[in-house]
């Protein structure tokens, strides 16, 4: 077994310890991405918010004033779901090529390869946190959000959503290396996921034949739980919590196993 394989092999506890030991590398990779994206621009990090902001405005106008979706506080309803989808889709897209994009260090250095998809998640989490930090106060003050103790649910639900997204990133960072067409498939699959997620509509508005698909969509439970806490003034339902726990644990366990199994071959595939 090569030095690289030995470094990435081992038990889950050992891999976690090495990942913590390499936290400086994770910090460097995240800061590098933030600086590279904003280098030479006048608005810097603000540009990251411009695309989702303009998209939100367009979708809001179309669905609120053209299709006239009859959902109270539609802007807040839409905003909470769309921001979570944007975070998820950006992470999955970035994770798909994160190993290929770091070919030089993967071949030459021995380090926990999990740092690469983790850095992708943290990079987009930074921008997601900025967006939520702006959106949540506006939702609560102006757009129908309810100021109650139920808002405390937002933290745990989003924490579970980040763990779930990291698990999916582990899957796609592995698949994206061995199957280079993965990113092309995502260009088709992610827009389909957007429409199969109750972002522009409530789940009960969907036809009966489509509702099992919505239940099977992991994003539905996470988005629904956040909306319940912010707009409903109550905690997530028992079904939502059960599905969140199920999706997070099952996806994380399988993603970590899948990545650990195939990561010793990463350098050979590059």
N, C-alpha and C positions, 0 to 999 in steps of 0.2 A: 504493500500500500504506500502511496506517495505521501510526502509531507503534507500536501494540500488535503488529501483524503483523510489523513490522520487528524488533521486539525478540525475538519468539519464533522468527523465521525464522533461516536461516543453516545452516552446516555443523554436524555432530555435535560436532566439537571446539569450535567457537564456543559452542554451546549448553551444553556441559559447563563451559567457562570461566565463562560467565555464571551458571550454577547455583552454582559454587563461590564466585563473587563475592557472591552473594546468600545465603550460608550463615547470616548473621545473621537473615534473614527466616525461613529454615527453622527455626532454633532458636526464634525467637519463636512461630511457629505451633505447634510441638510443645509448648513449655512452656505456651502458652495452653490447648491442649486438656487437658493434664494438670491444670492448675489449675482449669479450668472443671468438669471431671468430678468433682473432689474437693472443690470449694468448698462450705462449709456442712455437710460431713459429719464424723462423728467418726472414722471409720476411714480416710478419705482414699483414697489409692491402693490400700489393701487391698481396697476394694470391688471393684476390677477382678478380683481373684483369687477372690472369693466365688462368682460364677456358675460358672466352670469347675470350681472345687473341689467345689461341691455336685453339679454334673452328673457329675463323675468318680466321686463316692461312689455316686450312684444307679446309674450304668451298671456300675460295678464289682460292686456287690451283685447286680444283676440277672444279669449275664453270668457271674459267678463262682459264685454260690450258687443261682440259679434255673435258668439254662440250663447251668450247670456246664461252661463252656468249658475244655477240657483243654489249656491252654497254661501251661507252667512260668513262674513269676514274672509272672502275668497282670497284676497291678497296674502293674508297671514297663512291661511290654509295651504295655498300654493307654495309660498316662500319656504315654509318649514320642510316640505317634502322635496322641493327642487334643490335646495342647498345640500341636503343629504345625498341626493342622487348625484349631484355634481362632484362631491367629494369622492364618492364610491367609484364613479366612472373614471375620474382622473387617476385615482390610485391604481385601478386595474390596468388602465392603458399604460401608465408609467412603469408598473411592475413587469409588464410583459417583455420589455426590452432592457430592464435594469441590469441584467447579467451581461448581455451583449454590449451595452454602453460602457461597461467597466471591464472590458476584456483584458486590458493591460494589467490591472491590479489582481484580477482573478487568476491570471496565469503566473504572475511573478511573486505574489505575496500570500502568506498563510494567515488567514483570518476567518472568523465566523461569517460565512456567506449570507447568513440571515440579515446581516447589517445592511445589505443592499435593498431588499424589499422594505425593511423597516425604515430606512432613510426616505424611501419614496412616500411611505405612509405619513411619516412625521413632517415631511416637506409640505404635503397637501393639507395635513392637519393644521399646520400653522395658518395657512390661508383660510381654511374652514373656520378656525377659531376667530379670526379677524372678522369674517363675514357674519358669524353668529353673534359676536360681540356687538355688532352694529344692528343686526336684525332683531334680536330678541327684545331689547328695550323698546324699539319702535313698535313691535307687535304688542307688547304689554301695554304701552302707553296710548297708542293711537289706533291699533288695528284689531281690537277685540280680544287680546290676550288677557287672562285672568291672573291677577296677582294673589297667589295663594301658596300654601305650603307644598302644594302639588308640584310646583316648579322645581322642587328639589329632585324630582324624578328625572329631570332632563339630564343631569350629570351622569347617573348610573346607566341610563339608556344609551346615551352617546358614548360612554366608555365601552359598553358592550358592542356598540356598532363599530367603534374603532378596532376592537379585537377581532370582530367578524371580518372587517375589511382587510386587516392584516393577514388573516388566515387565507382569504381569497387571493391576496397578493402573493403569498407563498405558493399557492397552486399555479397562478399564472406566470410567475417569474420562472418557474420550472418548465411549464408547458411551452412558454414562449421561446425558450432556448432550444428545445428539441424539435419544435414545430414552428418554423419561422413565419408561417402564414397566420399565426394566431392573432396578430395585431390587425390584419386585414379582416379576419372574421369578426373581431370586436367592433370594427367600423360599421358592420351590419347589425351585430347582436346588441350593442349598447342602445342604439335608437329604439330597437324593438323592446328592450327592457324598460326604457323610458315610458312607452305607451302601455306596457303591461304592469306598470306600477301605479297605484292610485295617487298620482300627483295632481292631475288636473280635475279629478273627479273623486267622489267618495266611493268606497267599495260597494256600498248598497246600491249605487247607481248603475253598476255593471249588470249585464244580463246574467241570468242564473247559470248559463253554461260556462261563463267566464270566471265566476267566483272561486271555484276550486283552484284555478290558475293563480289568482291573486293571493289566496291563502298559502299556496306553495311558494310564492315569491318571498324570500326572506326580507326584502326591503319593506314590504307591506307592514309587518309587525313592528319594525323599528320606527317607521314614520308614524304609524298609528299611535304608538306609545308616546311619542314626543307631542303629537297634536293633542292627545288626551290631557297631558300635563299642562300644556301652554294654553290651549283654546277651550278645553273642557273643564279645567279646574279640578281634575281628579286624576288619580293614578291610573296606570295601565290596567287593563282587564287581566284576569287570571290566564286566559287563553293567550293574550299577547305576551305576558311574562314567560309563560311556559315555552312558547315558540321562540322567544328571544334566547332563553337559556339553551334550548335544544340546538338552534342554528349556531350559536356562538361556540358551544362546547364541541359539537360534532365537527363543524368546519375547522375549528382551530386544531383539534386533535388530528384530523385527517390531513390538514394542510402541513402541519409540522412534520408528521410522519412522511408524507410524500416528498417534501423538500429534503429532509434528512436522508432519505433513501437514495435520491438521485444526485444530490449536490456533489458527492465525490467524483462524478463524471463531468462536472461542468467544464473544468479546464480542458478536458479531452475534446469536448464538443465545440469549443471556441476556435 
